[in-house]
Amino acid sequence: MMEAPPVPMKSHEEKNLPHIEQIKALSLVTAIKTPYLPDGRFDIDAYDYLVHHQIENGTEAIIVGGTTGEGHLMSWDEHVMLIAHTVYCFGDKLKVIGNTGSNSTGEAMHATEQGFAVGMHAALQINPYYGKTSVDGLIQHYKAVLPMGPAIVYNVPARTGTDLTPDVIEELAQHENFAGVKECVGNERVSAHTSKGIVVWSGNDDQCHDAKWKHGANGVISVLSNLVPGLVHEMLTTGPHPELNAKLAPLTKWLFLEPNPIGLSTALCQLGLVRPVFRLPYMPYNEARRREFVDIVHNIGLEHFIGAKDVRALKDDDFHLITRFY
């Protein structure tokens, strides 16, 4: 069968990309939240505030426009603009990883070209979802985007409906731009990869401590670190810390009572760090769960939550739901 080789738009000029080993060395990567103004546009001031606190608390990289950042609710113009803004303001202080993957190979190529053109350091690449393809199709999809720059492959079958099995990851790992895999299947799978020298970041906050200290993962691509980056950094860099992991367990469980990023968005609103604005179809947790969050914060200690001066259980009427946002 004839295969049309991908021909990415590329320049032969020397680029200001990090060496692939710099991406492979990352430990704490935060999948950053995208906050909104009342009309649904990005709240850039609030976003910058969140990123500043990530840097101050030891976060080494952020994922821009991932699932947690609601990239799937953005236009590509918004998405690339946010990557560019992050690089321009913070690219000298942490690594900026743009979620430029797509279930369309052509769209993933186009978005990834744009992301690298505006300076992102690496791409997060999901496998084709909903309109699923064959194993050979998966491999060709990744071979189309990997030549453009460093990439982390994202395996989350609960969302995509397709598992990137170890044999697929091993084949992709042969490419010079393959940095590693964000693995959400579990720690046995983490061990399967790390035993073969493949770099892994756990995609599960509730498993990341053991992934790091028992299964050889580099660290985590985290939702939890949006709230308590200092504690997550401590757990991953000076551990093992089973007591700290246990202390954070109720917060981690609470964050994922409903699909991510509903819990995180609700939490940041209650801490007063972002406006209580949701782009539909996401809606905040109900009042009972919002009250539960207040208790969890007090048990851990408000001083551990980024930039927070108070926490309160918001009422239903405090939230704004946006249906048309671009």
Order of alpha helices (4+ residues) and beta strands (2+ residues): alpha-beta-alpha-beta-alpha-beta-alpha-beta-alpha-beta-alpha-alpha-beta-alpha-beta-alpha-beta-alpha-alpha-alpha-beta-alpha-beta
